[in-house]
Amino acid sequence: MSNSFDYTVNDIKNALKKTGLKNKDNIFLHSNLGFFGKLKDINKKYHFVETFYNEIRNIIGKDGSLIVPTFTYSFFNKKPFFKKKTPSVMGIFSEHVRKKKEAIRSNDPNFSISCIGPLSEKFRYNTDYNSYSEKSFFSLFHKINGKILNFNFPGSTIIHYYEKLLKVSYRFDKTFSGYNNGKFEKWVVFSKYLGKKNTYHNPFPITKLIEKSKAAKVASLGKGKILCITSKQFYDCIKKEIKLNKFLLTLGNKKNY
């Protein structure tokens, strides 16, 4: 069996610090851990994922909050949502965090998040049943100017909240219904127009743009990379560029960054 590896636990810590992560930070993390490659001396999936979790928690501390997307798209797929047991479809790290006893999950049947830290109660409920409203997780996170942290992942779902603020023409409020923990509910989602493929979401141009402009801090880790940017920085960058290129965030974007 090969003993080769792509990075170490210490490399994880150093990369996170290089992106500016620090004590008391509140972070929203999209992740694809497998792209980093092989972690030295770690062979089991649980220990692999837990290592990343521990390194993040060690840096942000007990006064920082870790938030992950535990999306299920339940109502989109005409399926019931059960907050305590419907699994996340957002990857192994997301599901790992969701299952922790200290994690608190929000009540959105399509775009739930799970949070560990002091902000857990703040994000627990969306009382107007609208995934991108001013009472949504995305709005609350933007208002506190949390940090968006990406592990080998382009863009971030919070982009759709920015699009709503900017009143883009290619999305509209659409109502979805279903059973949320046994109760029939209707939820509004700022949605793309089906069939108009040139308006479908494309996060790659904005990711290239924020890296090129140095608005985000980027660190290499193994075969992949980590990107970190505050919500305000991300929004301001999009707001400025979308005035020149209204299809910046879509497949209709023609500009090469």
Backbone bond lengths (Angstrom), bond angles and torsions (degrees), N, CA, C in turn:
res aa  C-N    CA-C-N  psi(-1)  N-CA   C-N-CA  omega(-1)  CA-C   N-CA-C  phi
1 M - - - 1.468 - - 1.534 109.76 -
2 S 1.322 116.71 133.63 1.457 121.00 -177.35 1.522 111.87 -71.61
3 N 1.313 115.79 140.87 1.465 121.67 177.43 1.531 111.33 -99.75
4 S 1.317 116.57 9.09 1.463 119.50 -177.68 1.521 110.29 -67.37
5 F 1.328 115.87 150.93 1.461 120.78 179.10 1.526 108.33 -148.67
6 D 1.318 115.26 162.69 1.458 120.99 -177.61 1.525 113.38 -103.54
7 Y 1.337 117.25 -23.93 1.463 120.72 -179.82 1.524 109.57 -164.05
8 T 1.329 116.05 168.83 1.458 122.64 -177.62 1.533 110.55 -119.15
9 V 1.318 115.57 171.20 1.464 120.63 176.42 1.524 110.31 -60.24
10 N 1.328 116.40 -40.50 1.464 120.39 179.18 1.527 111.17 -63.42
11 D 1.335 116.56 -33.19 1.469 120.76 177.10 1.528 110.59 -64.15
12 I 1.336 116.92 -37.43 1.468 120.91 178.29 1.526 109.33 -61.08
13 K 1.315 116.10 -49.89 1.465 121.31 -179.53 1.521 111.20 -58.54
14 N 1.324 117.10 -46.41 1.466 120.69 -177.88 1.527 111.92 -66.32
15 A 1.332 116.61 -38.54 1.467 120.47 179.79 1.523 110.70 -66.15
16 L 1.328 117.23 -42.90 1.462 121.02 178.95 1.530 110.66 -61.43
17 K 1.306 116.69 -43.10 1.465 120.36 179.42 1.525 111.28 -67.10
18 K 1.330 116.54 -33.27 1.463 120.84 179.75 1.527 110.80 -65.15
19 T 1.331 117.13 -29.95 1.468 120.05 179.12 1.528 111.92 -80.80
20 G 1.320 117.12 -0.52 1.460 120.79 177.05 1.512 114.46 94.87
21 L 1.322 117.30 5.79 1.465 119.78 178.78 1.520 109.24 -65.62
22 K 1.361 115.67 136.13 1.464 118.97 -176.98 1.527 111.27 -149.84
23 N 1.311 114.84 177.25 1.460 121.85 -179.49 1.532 111.50 -57.55
24 K 1.319 116.24 138.53 1.469 125.48 177.60 1.536 113.78 75.80
25 D 1.325 118.45 6.20 1.455 119.98 177.85 1.529 110.96 -69.49
26 N 1.327 115.25 147.13 1.461 122.50 173.08 1.517 106.95 -110.92
27 I 1.324 117.24 118.09 1.462 120.37 -171.24 1.526 112.24 -124.58
28 F 1.322 114.52 144.30 1.460 123.05 174.18 1.515 106.51 -113.39
29 L 1.326 116.55 114.74 1.461 122.01 -167.64 1.523 113.81 -115.33
30 H 1.336 115.76 115.56 1.460 122.78 166.56 1.528 106.77 -95.92
31 S 1.334 117.50 140.22 1.465 117.66 -173.46 1.524 113.98 -146.47
32 N 1.328 113.63 150.79 1.456 123.32 169.44 1.521 105.92 -140.49
33 L 1.318 116.18 84.20 1.460 121.45 -170.59 1.520 114.03 -65.00
34 G 1.320 116.98 -31.54 1.462 119.92 -175.41 1.516 113.66 -60.82
35 F 1.327 117.27 -26.48 1.458 120.69 -178.38 1.521 113.27 -68.79
36 F 1.331 117.77 -15.03 1.467 119.73 178.53 1.521 111.80 -72.46
37 G 1.332 116.94 -23.76 1.449 120.41 -176.63 1.515 112.17 97.42
38 K 1.326 116.79 -152.92 1.462 122.22 -173.38 1.525 111.90 -91.61
39 L 1.325 115.50 128.26 1.466 122.25 177.66 1.527 109.58 -90.64
40 K 1.301 116.51 130.04 1.468 121.87 -176.24 1.529 112.16 -58.02
41 D 1.331 116.01 132.20 1.469 125.08 173.57 1.533 114.12 66.92
42 I 1.325 117.53 11.97 1.468 120.99 178.04 1.521 108.81 -120.71
43 N 1.342 116.17 118.28 1.457 120.34 -176.62 1.526 114.24 -117.47
44 K 1.319 117.62 -18.71 1.458 119.91 -177.89 1.524 110.80 -101.08
45 K 1.338 115.68 142.22 1.461 121.26 -174.55 1.519 111.91 -57.78
46 Y 1.335 117.74 -44.51 1.462 119.70 -177.45 1.528 110.53 -59.96
47 H 1.320 117.45 -47.04 1.464 121.35 -178.61 1.532 111.09 -66.80
48 F 1.316 115.84 -34.38 1.468 121.24 177.81 1.529 110.24 -61.06
49 V 1.318 116.32 -51.93 1.468 120.86 -177.70 1.530 110.86 -69.64
50 E 1.321 116.62 -40.45 1.461 121.04 -179.44 1.525 111.39 -63.51
51 T 1.314 117.21 -31.59 1.464 120.74 178.00 1.529 110.58 -61.94
52 F 1.316 116.83 -45.73 1.466 120.12 177.46 1.530 110.46 -63.57
53 Y 1.319 115.97 -42.48 1.464 120.14 179.55 1.534 110.42 -59.22
54 N 1.321 116.77 -47.74 1.470 120.77 -177.76 1.519 111.99 -63.87
55 E 1.327 117.67 -40.39 1.463 120.39 -179.32 1.530 111.19 -65.19
56 I 1.324 116.71 -39.07 1.467 120.18 177.04 1.521 110.44 -65.33
57 R 1.327 116.06 -48.68 1.463 120.57 -177.73 1.530 111.40 -63.85
58 N 1.321 116.78 -36.38 1.465 119.88 178.62 1.525 111.70 -61.85
59 I 1.334 116.70 -34.10 1.462 120.24 -178.44 1.528 111.63 -81.22
60 I 1.327 118.21 -48.46 1.473 119.30 -175.68 1.523 112.03 -78.64
61 G 1.323 117.07 -20.27 1.460 121.09 174.42 1.529 113.84 71.72
62 K 1.321 114.97 -178.72 1.468 121.05 -176.74 1.527 112.62 -69.06
63 D 1.330 117.57 -19.35 1.460 120.87 179.72 1.525 112.94 -93.32
64 G 1.330 116.68 0.16 1.458 121.07 174.89 1.517 110.00 -101.44
65 S 1.317 116.82 159.11 1.465 121.48 179.88 1.527 110.72 -120.43
66 L 1.323 115.34 133.98 1.460 122.76 175.63 1.517 107.98 -105.44
67 I 1.332 116.22 122.22 1.462 121.69 -179.97 1.521 108.60 -121.05
68 V 1.327 116.69 133.14 1.464 121.11 176.53 1.522 109.80 -126.22
69 P 1.329 117.60 149.22 1.465 120.28 175.18 1.522 109.43 -74.42
70 T 1.320 116.92 122.48 1.474 120.35 175.26 1.530 107.97 -114.93
71 F 1.331 114.53 48.90 1.458 121.36 -176.02 1.530 111.26 -62.94
72 T 1.325 114.98 148.92 1.465 121.39 177.84 1.529 112.31 -130.02
73 Y 1.342 117.10 -20.84 1.466 122.52 -177.03 1.530 111.02 54.57
74 S 1.326 116.24 32.50 1.462 121.52 -172.25 1.527 113.45 -57.11
75 F 1.334 117.27 -51.88 1.464 119.72 -177.95 1.524 111.28 -67.66
76 F 1.337 116.64 -31.98 1.469 119.79 176.57 1.530 110.12 -58.71
77 N 1.341 114.50 -38.04 1.466 121.07 -175.95 1.524 113.25 -97.51
78 K 1.355 115.00 12.50 1.469 121.66 178.29 1.529 112.22 56.48
79 K 1.324 114.49 42.95 1.459 121.19 178.00 1.527 110.03 -122.44
80 P 1.335 117.89 150.53 1.462 119.99 177.54 1.524 110.86 -72.12
81 F 1.325 115.91 153.80 1.461 121.61 177.61 1.518 109.53 -114.66
82 F 1.330 115.71 130.25 1.460 122.10 175.91 1.530 107.45 -122.41
83 K 1.303 115.22 111.51 1.469 120.87 -172.03 1.525 113.01 -54.82
84 K 1.325 117.40 -36.89 1.462 120.26 -174.30 1.529 113.56 -85.90
85 K 1.330 117.37 -15.25 1.471 115.84 -174.78 1.531 116.41 -135.00
86 T 1.343 119.60 -15.64 1.462 118.38 178.97 1.523 109.43 -69.33
87 P 1.336 117.80 119.19 1.473 119.60 -175.81 1.511 113.37 -68.86
88 S 1.309 115.36 151.70 1.455 122.20 173.72 1.522 109.70 -71.67
89 V 1.325 116.31 148.83 1.469 120.39 174.60 1.531 110.26 -106.54
90 M 1.338 116.39 17.30 1.459 121.00 -172.52 1.527 114.27 -102.87
91 G 1.322 117.19 21.62 1.456 119.12 173.93 1.517 114.45 104.14
92 I 1.339 115.28 172.36 1.456 120.76 -171.08 1.524 113.43 -69.21
93 F 1.327 118.22 -33.83 1.463 118.89 -179.49 1.521 110.37 -70.62
94 S 1.303 116.59 -42.13 1.466 121.82 177.60 1.529 110.80 -57.59
95 E 1.317 116.26 -47.99 1.466 120.44 -178.58 1.528 110.91 -68.37
96 H 1.313 116.92 -34.55 1.462 122.01 177.81 1.531 110.79 -60.91
97 V 1.317 116.15 -45.76 1.464 120.82 178.94 1.521 110.47 -67.44
98 R 1.330 117.26 -43.52 1.468 120.77 -179.10 1.520 111.84 -54.79
99 K 1.320 117.44 -38.15 1.463 122.48 -174.66 1.530 113.22 -78.66
100 K 1.314 118.28 -10.85 1.457 119.65 -179.46 1.529 110.28 -69.63
101 K 1.313 116.69 139.81 1.467 120.93 -173.73 1.530 112.39 -63.85
102 E 1.317 117.55 -26.32 1.460 120.73 -178.56 1.528 112.52 -86.71
103 A 1.345 117.46 -6.46 1.460 121.10 -179.09 1.526 110.85 -76.00
104 I 1.318 116.49 137.83 1.469 122.24 175.38 1.527 107.94 -116.34
105 R 1.340 114.51 125.84 1.460 120.77 -176.34 1.522 110.82 -100.69
106 S 1.325 116.55 143.61 1.463 120.64 178.70 1.529 110.90 -79.13
107 N 1.316 116.34 171.73 1.462 121.40 -171.39 1.529 114.94 -97.56
108 D 1.329 118.26 10.14 1.461 121.19 -179.20 1.538 109.39 -75.90
109 P 1.341 119.41 120.54 1.463 121.90 -174.95 1.523 114.02 -74.40
110 N 1.308 117.53 -9.80 1.463 121.13 177.11 1.521 112.13 -111.59
111 F 1.347 115.69 -44.74 1.463 121.61 -174.05 1.531 111.92 -123.02
112 S 1.315 117.13 53.54 1.464 118.99 177.54 1.519 110.06 -69.60
113 I 1.321 115.05 154.23 1.468 120.75 171.39 1.525 107.18 -125.04
114 S 1.321 116.51 157.87 1.462 121.35 172.90 1.521 107.92 -119.96
115 C 1.323 115.22 134.87 1.464 120.39 -174.23 1.524 110.37 -127.39
116 I 1.318 115.94 138.83 1.460 123.17 172.10 1.515 107.09 -123.13
117 G 1.315 116.49 118.95 1.455 120.81 -178.79 1.513 111.82 137.49
118 P 1.332 117.41 -177.95 1.472 122.93 -174.74 1.527 114.90 -60.20
119 L 1.339 118.29 -22.38 1.465 120.09 -177.04 1.532 113.44 -89.98
120 S 1.320 116.68 5.12 1.465 120.36 -175.77 1.521 112.86 -54.65
121 E 1.325 116.81 -46.28 1.467 120.27 -177.91 1.532 111.76 -69.39
122 K 1.304 117.16 -31.81 1.473 122.02 -179.53 1.523 110.88 -61.06
123 F 1.330 116.12 -36.94 1.460 121.07 -175.12 1.527 113.55 -98.15
124 R 1.311 117.25 3.37 1.464 120.83 -169.79 1.529 113.61 -66.52
125 Y 1.331 116.69 -40.33 1.458 119.91 -174.32 1.525 112.21 -125.71
126 N 1.320 114.96 138.90 1.455 122.71 168.02 1.520 105.07 -109.85
127 T 1.318 116.64 108.30 1.464 120.63 -170.09 1.522 114.77 -86.14
128 D 1.343 117.68 -6.03 1.463 117.51 177.73 1.529 112.75 -112.66
129 Y 1.353 116.21 10.22 1.467 121.21 171.27 1.530 112.69 55.27
130 N 1.311 114.75 44.36 1.453 121.75 179.77 1.530 108.11 -137.73
131 S 1.318 116.54 114.12 1.470 121.56 -169.89 1.520 115.15 -63.27
132 Y 1.343 117.48 -22.63 1.463 119.98 -178.32 1.523 112.46 -126.46
133 S 1.325 116.69 24.80 1.466 120.94 179.69 1.527 110.67 -80.39
134 E 1.319 116.23 179.72 1.452 121.26 178.50 1.529 112.49 -70.96
135 K 1.323 117.27 -9.78 1.467 121.03 176.15 1.531 111.81 -103.42
136 S 1.309 116.04 4.61 1.465 120.78 -178.48 1.524 111.45 -78.61
137 F 1.320 115.98 164.20 1.458 120.74 174.64 1.521 110.69 -55.75
138 F 1.333 116.86 -44.61 1.459 121.02 -174.89 1.526 111.69 -60.99
139 S 1.325 116.19 -41.02 1.462 120.41 178.00 1.529 111.18 -66.47
140 L 1.315 116.55 -46.18 1.467 120.95 -179.02 1.523 111.12 -63.10
141 F 1.326 116.21 -40.01 1.460 120.70 179.34 1.526 110.72 -65.96
142 H 1.326 116.25 -41.39 1.469 120.44 179.05 1.527 110.60 -63.62
143 K 1.320 117.03 -39.74 1.470 120.81 -177.33 1.530 112.30 -66.27
144 I 1.335 117.36 -29.84 1.467 119.20 177.01 1.531 110.78 -89.14
145 N 1.346 116.08 0.13 1.470 122.34 -179.91 1.532 111.53 54.79
146 G 1.343 114.78 50.37 1.460 119.70 176.59 1.520 111.37 -66.64
147 K 1.317 115.23 170.32 1.459 120.91 -179.73 1.527 110.82 -99.48
148 I 1.314 115.70 132.99 1.455 122.25 175.50 1.518 106.98 -93.32
149 L 1.317 115.48 120.38 1.462 121.85 -177.13 1.526 108.02 -117.89
150 N 1.327 116.95 124.64 1.461 121.68 -178.03 1.518 110.94 -120.20
151 F 1.326 115.58 128.89 1.465 122.10 172.22 1.525 107.47 -104.26
152 N 1.331 117.12 103.11 1.469 121.38 177.56 1.523 111.82 53.01
153 F 1.325 116.70 42.00 1.457 120.63 -175.49 1.524 109.01 -138.27
154 P 1.337 117.90 124.41 1.472 120.18 179.92 1.519 111.26 -79.33
155 G 1.303 116.68 139.96 1.455 120.86 175.43 1.512 113.59 66.60
156 S 1.328 116.15 -159.09 1.459 123.71 178.82 1.515 107.70 -168.03
157 T 1.316 117.72 147.07 1.464 121.00 -177.57 1.523 112.25 -61.90
158 I 1.323 117.92 -22.90 1.461 120.34 178.67 1.529 111.50 -61.81
159 I 1.325 117.66 -16.77 1.461 121.78 176.75 1.528 110.87 -55.01
160 H 1.336 117.14 -35.66 1.466 119.44 -178.20 1.537 111.31 -68.84
161 Y 1.321 116.39 -27.65 1.465 119.05 173.49 1.529 109.59 -69.99
162 Y 1.318 116.45 -41.20 1.463 119.65 176.42 1.536 110.24 -60.35
163 E 1.324 116.28 -41.97 1.463 120.28 178.85 1.530 110.87 -59.86
164 K 1.323 115.91 -38.03 1.469 119.43 178.57 1.534 110.28 -66.02
165 L 1.336 116.53 -43.20 1.466 120.14 177.08 1.525 111.35 -59.77
166 L 1.323 115.57 -36.54 1.460 121.33 -176.92 1.531 112.73 -87.68
167 K 1.326 116.05 -0.87 1.473 122.74 175.75 1.530 112.45 54.39
168 V 1.331 115.93 51.32 1.464 119.56 178.38 1.527 109.91 -64.37
169 S 1.317 115.93 151.86 1.462 121.10 -174.63 1.523 113.79 -85.33
170 Y 1.326 116.92 -14.33 1.456 119.97 -173.15 1.531 114.15 -95.59
171 R 1.340 116.80 7.60 1.466 121.36 174.22 1.523 109.78 -130.62
172 F 1.317 116.28 156.09 1.454 121.11 -179.01 1.523 109.40 -149.85
173 D 1.320 117.04 160.82 1.461 121.79 178.26 1.528 110.03 -76.20
174 K 1.315 115.97 122.64 1.458 121.97 179.87 1.522 109.35 -125.97
175 T 1.320 116.97 139.09 1.456 121.46 -177.51 1.524 111.41 -97.94
176 F 1.328 115.15 131.57 1.465 122.78 175.92 1.529 107.84 -119.88
177 S 1.320 117.18 146.93 1.464 119.71 -179.22 1.523 111.13 -130.92
178 G 1.329 114.87 159.01 1.461 120.81 179.41 1.507 110.13 170.39
179 Y 1.325 115.35 -168.18 1.465 120.89 -178.02 1.528 110.56 -104.31
180 N 1.317 114.18 123.19 1.459 123.30 -179.53 1.515 107.46 -112.74
181 N 1.343 116.51 106.55 1.465 121.88 -176.29 1.538 111.49 52.93
182 G 1.329 114.92 41.30 1.449 121.32 176.03 1.511 115.43 86.39
183 K 1.332 117.81 -3.91 1.456 122.17 -178.19 1.532 110.08 -110.68
184 F 1.334 116.65 131.39 1.462 120.40 179.57 1.530 109.70 -71.71
185 E 1.338 115.58 128.38 1.461 120.79 -178.50 1.523 110.61 -138.87
186 K 1.333 115.16 159.38 1.458 122.73 172.23 1.527 108.09 -119.43
187 W 1.328 116.03 130.30 1.464 121.63 -179.52 1.528 110.25 -123.50
188 V 1.312 115.87 138.16 1.460 122.20 178.80 1.527 109.09 -97.57
189 V 1.327 115.76 134.24 1.461 121.99 179.17 1.523 109.31 -130.68
190 F 1.322 117.09 132.89 1.465 122.66 175.99 1.530 107.27 -73.38
191 S 1.324 116.83 101.65 1.463 122.28 -164.64 1.522 113.35 -114.13
192 K 1.317 114.98 156.25 1.462 120.91 174.72 1.529 109.21 -78.04
193 Y 1.330 115.98 159.59 1.466 121.90 174.64 1.527 108.50 -81.38
194 L 1.314 116.59 120.06 1.457 120.29 179.45 1.527 110.13 -67.13
195 G 1.324 115.67 140.20 1.456 120.33 177.82 1.515 113.94 95.06
196 K 1.331 117.16 -24.22 1.464 120.38 179.27 1.531 108.45 -95.76
197 K 1.329 115.88 79.38 1.460 121.19 -169.38 1.524 113.88 -63.06
198 N 1.323 117.09 -26.34 1.467 118.28 -179.72 1.526 111.85 -70.25
199 T 1.356 117.38 -12.22 1.467 120.05 177.10 1.529 112.00 -102.25
200 Y 1.324 118.14 3.39 1.472 120.86 176.51 1.526 109.34 -67.42
201 H 1.319 115.57 152.81 1.462 121.04 -174.69 1.527 112.41 -65.82
202 N 1.330 115.21 138.45 1.463 122.30 175.25 1.525 108.47 -140.09
203 P 1.336 118.38 104.12 1.467 121.46 -174.35 1.525 114.81 -83.22
204 F 1.320 118.64 -11.00 1.464 120.13 -172.03 1.531 114.25 -65.40
205 P 1.333 120.14 -42.55 1.472 118.67 179.63 1.524 113.52 -60.72
206 I 1.339 117.98 -42.62 1.467 118.90 -178.54 1.524 110.80 -70.03
207 T 1.326 116.91 -32.94 1.471 119.29 176.88 1.526 110.27 -63.65
208 K 1.318 116.51 -44.58 1.472 120.68 177.35 1.526 110.85 -62.39
209 L 1.322 115.51 -39.19 1.468 120.35 -177.36 1.526 111.73 -65.51
210 I 1.345 117.17 -46.64 1.465 118.55 -177.73 1.527 111.42 -69.48
211 E 1.333 116.64 -29.99 1.464 118.98 175.72 1.529 110.20 -69.11
212 K 1.318 116.19 -43.72 1.468 121.21 -178.58 1.526 111.43 -65.71
213 S 1.332 116.06 -37.26 1.463 120.23 -177.91 1.522 112.75 -80.84
214 K 1.343 115.10 -8.49 1.469 122.00 -178.66 1.544 112.34 66.43
215 A 1.327 116.42 20.78 1.467 119.70 174.44 1.526 110.17 -68.40
216 A 1.325 115.71 -31.25 1.460 121.33 178.20 1.524 109.91 -102.61
217 K 1.315 115.50 154.32 1.458 121.14 172.31 1.523 107.77 -99.90
218 V 1.323 116.34 132.04 1.463 121.74 -175.09 1.520 109.78 -125.82
219 A 1.331 115.57 138.18 1.465 120.61 177.30 1.522 109.38 -134.44
220 S 1.310 116.06 139.96 1.460 120.77 176.16 1.519 110.13 -80.79
221 L 1.325 115.58 145.92 1.466 121.20 174.66 1.521 107.91 -147.64
222 G 1.324 116.85 117.11 1.454 120.10 -177.52 1.518 110.62 56.55
223 K 1.340 115.76 -126.50 1.459 121.15 179.30 1.530 112.44 -90.34
224 G 1.329 116.74 -0.51 1.458 120.20 -174.85 1.510 113.26 -122.98
225 K 1.335 115.01 -159.85 1.457 119.29 -179.39 1.524 111.07 -151.30
226 I 1.323 114.32 158.09 1.457 123.22 178.18 1.526 107.81 -117.05
227 L 1.313 116.08 135.94 1.464 121.58 179.47 1.523 109.05 -125.11
228 C 1.335 116.86 139.11 1.460 121.46 -179.92 1.525 109.72 -139.06
229 I 1.337 115.96 134.06 1.454 122.05 179.39 1.522 108.60 -153.03
230 T 1.306 118.00 144.61 1.462 119.50 177.24 1.528 109.10 -74.55
231 S 1.319 116.08 155.75 1.452 120.29 -179.79 1.529 111.29 -60.32
232 K 1.323 116.90 -40.94 1.469 119.87 -179.93 1.530 111.24 -63.99
233 Q 1.324 117.06 -42.18 1.463 120.29 178.15 1.525 111.05 -62.00
234 F 1.326 115.44 -43.07 1.456 120.71 -178.46 1.532 110.63 -64.32
235 Y 1.321 115.70 -46.54 1.465 120.39 -179.83 1.531 111.29 -63.40
236 D 1.312 116.90 -45.92 1.468 120.63 -178.83 1.522 111.87 -61.11
237 C 1.327 115.64 -37.86 1.462 120.66 179.42 1.534 110.08 -65.44
238 I 1.326 116.66 -44.29 1.465 121.02 179.06 1.530 110.84 -67.01
239 K 1.326 115.58 -44.33 1.471 120.34 -178.66 1.527 111.22 -58.61
240 K 1.308 116.79 -41.98 1.461 120.77 -179.33 1.523 111.24 -67.20
241 E 1.320 116.71 -45.82 1.462 120.31 -174.44 1.524 112.57 -75.98
242 I 1.326 117.42 -33.40 1.468 120.19 -175.23 1.533 111.26 -69.54
243 K 1.327 117.18 -19.70 1.466 120.46 174.80 1.533 110.36 -66.14
244 L 1.331 115.98 -29.73 1.462 121.42 -179.60 1.523 112.03 -93.42
245 N 1.329 115.81 -22.54 1.466 121.60 -173.53 1.524 108.27 -145.20
246 K 1.324 116.87 88.46 1.470 120.46 -171.84 1.523 113.52 -65.81
247 F 1.336 117.49 -18.02 1.463 120.67 177.94 1.528 112.04 -102.80
248 L 1.318 115.85 22.55 1.463 122.93 -179.73 1.525 113.38 -46.39
249 L 1.334 117.12 -42.94 1.456 122.57 -171.41 1.521 113.71 -98.22
250 T 1.332 116.59 17.59 1.455 120.82 -175.06 1.531 111.74 -128.20
251 L 1.319 114.56 171.05 1.476 119.66 174.64 1.528 111.57 -67.35
252 G 1.336 116.97 -14.32 1.454 121.30 177.83 1.516 113.53 -79.52
253 N 1.334 117.15 -3.63 1.454 121.15 178.35 1.517 111.21 -63.52
254 K 1.310 117.89 127.10 1.465 122.12 -178.26 1.530 112.96 -106.96
255 K 1.336 115.49 -6.41 1.453 118.94 -174.93 1.517 110.96 -88.38
256 N 1.299 116.76 137.45 1.460 121.95 -179.80 1.524 109.74 -100.15
257 Y 1.319 116.03 114.29 1.465 119.95 179.55 1.520 109.51 -92.77
